Amino acid sequence: MTRSTKLISAHRYCQHLAKSHYENFPVASIILPKYLQQSIFVIYAFARTADDIADEGSATNADRMQALLEYEKQLNNIEQGADLNQPPLFIALSDVIYSQQLPIQLFHDLLTAFKQDISQGRYQSDDDILDYCRRSANPIGRLLLHLGGEKSMQQLQQSDALCTALQLINFYQDVKQDFYENNRLYLSLKSLALIGITEDNLDITNTSKIAPLLRERYLFTNSLLMSAINLGAEINGRMGWEIRTITLAGLLTLKKLSLQNNNNLTSRPRLTKYNILMVASLSFLIPVYRHTCLYMIKNIIKLNQL
């Protein structure tokens, strides 16, 4: 098999993997031009498979860590320009990194977060959780901006706020699953202690006692999303449309979380086709009717009123 044939096959592999996973937030949606979709499929495939190594299956922690170290080795090979017999994922990743001039450190940052998932399941402070988000989520947004050619300091900061918020939303809608299936808790021990909760009396099956903390974190996460809402509005073309759609999808998911009963804040909300159509349509109109659309978001749709 020639190198070009291997490359085509590798990109198809990444595309199939990306499209086979459901996400509340669009992954390389049809909004984006095809040349960007292809790159995002590869980035997603790297992040998804590495995350699954840390989370899925019955492998021992030692085996999980060894598999992620192999990912790190493959990244180092790409960085050093080594032309080895790489797996399909890394053939495609090498192509995207060099053709799009992506900072390889962002991929290393992702791996540090996934390795941390294996060794750490509790966080003392909210700052510790935010530092985890800086490495587990923010690199994805920064890579997206690099792909689109948009990467001012302000844009990078807004992207970080957006990605951190999306990561936090995933934590809050997966509290029960993370705790019982993976022995992980992304609510800080200090925050729990302030409401009289310790691990000894923590009950995830009935969230009434931790509801005040969850709702406070919803408000914080909502503020992050609102601080990022201008990011997509200031970026032209389909990339801006994609970012706006993702931001509004996050706001709507957070709203759905907040509408649940205090006793059961652990159900994972799913966005319907109507929901996606609504946020995509509103996102399309924002650049033309910016003030009106933002007013709708803040006051009529009340996505930010928890």
Protein Blocks (a to p, Z undefined) as FASTA:
>chain_A
ZZklmmmmmmmmmmmmmmmpccfbdghiakbcfklmmmmmmmmmmmmmmmmmmmgcjbdf
klmmmmmmmmmmmmmmmmnopacdddfklmmmmmmmmmnopafklmmmmmmmmmmmmmpc
bdfbfklmmmmmmmmmmmmmmmmmmmnopacfklmmmmmmmmmmmmmmmmmmmmmmmmmm
nopafbdfklmmmnopafklgcfkbmklmmmmmmmmmmmmmmmmmmmmmmmmmpgcjklm
mmmmmmmmmmmmmmmmmmpcfklmmbccdddfklmmmmmmmmmmmmmmmmlmmmmmmmmn
ommbZZ
